[in-house]
Amino acid sequence: SGQLGLAANDKNSSMGFSFWFGYSGLVNGQTVTHINDGDINVNLAAASIPEPSLGLLSLAVLTGSFKLLKRKEEKREG
């Protein structure tokens, strides 16, 4: 499970992300449903995106969108 937002990292009131998990496996040939668990806590801070990077990101999103539309059209025709 995870959460994103203000105070979500459970460490401070800043914007953050938190994810907690459990894992299982085999111990001496027996399946164990809950061996251990863990947390990942991240602080998120706003950062400015340099102008060329923003342009390239926009171009990549547009290209991906057009390819997705083309693929959907091909499925309808095919």
C-alpha positions as CSV (number, residue, x, y, z in Angstrom):
1,S,0.0,0.0,0.0
2,G,1.1,3.6,-0.5
3,Q,0.1,7.2,-0.1
4,L,1.1,10.5,-1.6
5,G,0.4,14.0,-0.2
6,L,1.2,16.4,2.7
7,A,2.6,14.5,5.7
8,A,2.2,11.2,3.7
9,N,5.8,10.1,4.5
10,D,4.9,10.0,8.2
11,K,8.2,11.8,9.0
12,N,7.2,15.5,8.6
13,S,4.4,17.7,7.3
14,S,6.0,18.3,3.9
15,M,4.8,16.8,0.6
16,G,5.9,13.2,0.6
17,F,5.3,9.6,-0.4
18,S,5.2,6.5,1.7
19,F,4.9,2.8,0.7
20,W,4.8,-0.2,3.0
21,F,5.0,-3.8,2.1
22,G,5.2,-7.3,3.4
23,Y,6.9,-10.3,1.7
24,S,6.7,-14.0,1.9
25,G,8.6,-17.1,0.7
26,L,9.9,-20.6,1.4
27,V,11.6,-21.5,4.7
28,N,12.9,-25.1,4.8
29,G,10.5,-26.1,2.0
30,Q,7.5,-24.6,3.9
31,T,5.6,-21.6,2.5
32,V,5.7,-18.7,5.0
33,T,3.0,-16.1,4.4
34,H,4.6,-13.2,6.3
35,I,8.4,-13.3,6.8
36,N,9.0,-9.5,7.2
37,D,7.8,-6.1,6.2
38,G,9.2,-2.7,5.4
39,D,8.6,0.9,4.7
40,I,9.8,3.4,2.1
41,N,9.4,7.0,3.0
42,V,10.3,9.8,0.6
43,N,10.3,13.6,0.8
44,L,9.1,15.3,-2.4
45,A,10.3,18.8,-3.2
46,A,9.3,21.0,-6.1
47,A,12.1,21.5,-8.7
48,S,12.1,23.7,-11.8
49,I,12.4,21.9,-15.1
50,P,14.9,23.4,-17.5
51,E,13.2,24.8,-20.7
52,P,14.7,22.2,-23.1
53,S,13.7,19.3,-20.9
54,L,10.1,20.5,-20.7
55,G,9.9,20.8,-24.5
56,L,11.3,17.3,-25.0
57,L,9.0,15.9,-22.4
58,S,6.0,17.5,-24.2
59,L,7.2,16.2,-27.5
60,A,7.5,12.7,-26.1
61,V,4.0,12.8,-24.6
62,L,2.5,14.0,-27.9
63,T,4.3,11.4,-29.9
64,G,3.2,8.6,-27.5
65,S,-0.4,9.9,-27.7
66,F,-0.5,9.9,-31.5
67,K,1.0,6.4,-31.6
68,L,-1.6,5.2,-29.1
69,L,-4.4,6.7,-31.3
70,K,-3.0,5.1,-34.4
71,R,-2.8,1.7,-32.7
72,K,-6.4,2.0,-31.7
73,E,-7.5,2.9,-35.2
74,E,-5.5,-0.1,-36.6
75,K,-7.3,-2.4,-34.2
76,R,-10.7,-1.1,-35.3
77,E,-9.8,-1.5,-39.0
78,G,-8.1,-4.9,-38.5
